[in-house]
Amino acid sequence: MKPVRTLAEALRAGPLVLDGGLSNQLEAQGCDLSDALWSARLLADGPEQIEAAHAAYVRAGARVVTTASYQATFEGFARRGVSRAGTARLLGRSVELAREAAERVGAEVWVAASVGPYGAMLADGSEYRGRYGLSVRELERFHRPRVEALAAAGPDVLALETVPDVDEAEALLRAVDGCGVPVWLSYTVEGGRTRAGQERAEAFAVAAGNDQVVAVGVNCCDPEEAGSAVELAAAVTGKPVVVYPNSGERWDARARAWHGDGTFDPSRSTAWAEAGARLIGGCCRVGPSLVAALAGALAPGASGPPQ
């Protein structure tokens, strides 16, 4: 159902379970995501599949669902011949689909509109490197139209996610300023640094003191990186922390394939919550079964801090 509390109010009450990877659930439903638009293609070609994927996570216990707009951009859809007005409608539809799935259950479910990094539009894996050769101002100019279209659709929060470096974080925070929607800021990290090589403390500090940011943290990273990142984000910003790592498998952008074994352990979520995490879920290759296990671990009465 539509929330009666703001997301910030809910986070003060305890942890909320995020959904998992949208693309892996869509693939499990038989969808072909080989297009450069990835899951965003289905906003035009298969919206019922997107709603079904959201619903699978809601049934699993997710109380925050993230829209299929990560790779949806004006530039990307323009290459498919979609007009700017048409792209704006598709971005708005991404929020509507998530809301429709959320309203199927008799519990509060918040909708997070995904704002992916510039590199996601390039569809070449560069969101895992950052440093695109663009200035903060140029990145802000790229992000603002999409932010405005998503904000107009009425999500509960904008998820500024998989951010690879501090420059893009600064650009995103400029782009959302004045849009009227709270945000969370989530970096992708590796080896104790952002993907662009900056200190995590420097990256998290960008959000400190910004009242529009309701949570800060990491996503699309190895689960082994999550615990220390949660502790540091909480210490640097004093804000609730968002954490949703990958399964632990490794993505080969050139081969467009995953390798290795999954190491995502839902039982770690209680330690993340104790360290300050209030939005806890999974990213790539984390499906409904793991989200259900997360919900069980974080449920009232389970071991760990109460919700």
Secondary structure by P-SEA (a helix, b strand, c coil): ccccccaaaaaaabbbbbbccaaaaaaaacccccccccccccccccaaaaaaaaaaaaaacccccccccccccaaaaaaacccaaaaaaaaaaaaaaaaaaaaccccbbbbbbbbccccccccccccccccccccaaaaaaacaaaaaaaaaaccccccccccccaaaaaaaaaaaccccbbbbbbbbbccccccccccaaaaaacccccccccccccccccccccaaaaaaaaaacccbbbbbbccccccccccccccccccccccaaaaaaaaccccccccccccaaaaaaaaaaaccccccccc
